[in-house]
Amino acid sequence: MTLETAHTGHRPADIDTETAALHAVVAAVARAQRDEDVEGFVALFREDAIWTTGHGKRLYGRAAVAEFTARVLPGATAHGHATYDIEHIMFLRPDVAAVKVRQRYLTTAGDLDSEGTPLYVMTKEDGRWLLTANQNTPIVEG
């Protein structure tokens, strides 16, 4: 994982604590996906969040994310699961971070099926990091 903090004014006061909190959000995404926990997943989003799915569907607001997730998440792990690892964090401000994630889809046998490269822009709201503007992008070979 790389951490970009080139601009001192963009760095949070306690970078280790904030970085750990961002890792916790990404781990919560992974857990909610693995457990097919619609409510747990939706709770990670800011009320007015933007989410673009890996298939290009644009969702505006937590309610739209909830409706979509309730349709697609149950049963999603029947053929495998995804892992999520932070590759890069760039603090845009102390309370705004762009988080680049490596997403790997594994079959139930543990074989790599496909990969994605989501970008999560998170904001710190009332002491809690939330998914705010997000793009879930598949990696296409070729």
Residue pairs with C-beta under 8 A, 6 or more apart in sequence:
1 85
1 86
1 87
1 88
1 89
2 87
2 88
2 89
3 15
3 19
3 88
3 89
3 90
4 88
4 89
4 90
4 91
5 11
5 15
5 91
10 91
10 92
10 93
10 94
11 91
11 94
12 18
12 91
12 94
12 95
13 94
15 91
18 91
18 94
18 97
18 124
18 129
19 89
21 129
22 86
22 89
22 97
22 99
22 122
22 129
23 86
24 129
25 44
25 120
25 122
25 129
25 130
25 131
26 84
26 85
26 86
26 99
26 101
26 120
27 84
28 40
28 44
29 41
29 44
29 84
29 131
30 82
30 83
30 84
31 37
31 40
32 38
32 40
32 41
32 44
33 41
33 73
33 76
33 77
33 81
33 82
33 84
34 77
34 81
34 82
36 73
36 74
36 75
36 76
36 77
37 73
38 66
38 69
38 70
38 73
38 74
41 69
41 73
42 62
42 65
42 66
42 69
44 130
44 131
45 51
45 62
45 65
45 130
45 131
45 132
46 62
46 123
46 125
46 130
46 131
46 132
47 61
47 62
48 60
48 61
48 62
48 132
49 61
49 62
49 65
49 130
49 131
49 132
49 133
49 134
50 58
50 59
50 60
50 132
50 133
50 134
51 58
51 59
51 64
51 65
51 68
51 131
51 134
51 136
52 58
52 59
52 134
52 135
52 136
53 59
53 68
53 136
54 116
54 136
54 137
54 138
57 68
59 65
59 68
79 107
79 108
80 105
80 106
80 107
80 108
80 113
81 105
81 106
82 103
82 104
82 105
82 106
82 116
83 103
83 104
83 106
84 101
84 102
84 103
84 118
85 101
85 102
85 104
86 99
86 100
86 101
86 102
87 100
87 101
87 102
88 99
88 100
89 97
89 98
89 99
89 100
90 97
90 98
90 100
91 97
92 98
92 121
94 124
95 123
95 124
96 121
96 122
96 123
96 124
97 121
97 122
97 129
98 119
98 120
98 121
99 119
99 120
99 121
99 122
100 117
100 118
100 119
101 116
101 117
101 118
101 119
101 120
102 115
102 117
103 115
103 116
103 117
103 118
103 136
104 112
104 114
104 115
104 116
105 112
105 113
105 114
105 115
105 116
106 112
106 113
107 113
114 138
114 139
115 138
115 139
116 136
116 137
116 138
116 139
117 137
117 138
117 139
118 134
118 135
118 136
118 137
119 134
119 135
119 137
120 131
120 134
121 131
121 132
121 133
121 134
122 129
122 130
122 131
122 132
123 129
123 130
123 132
124 130
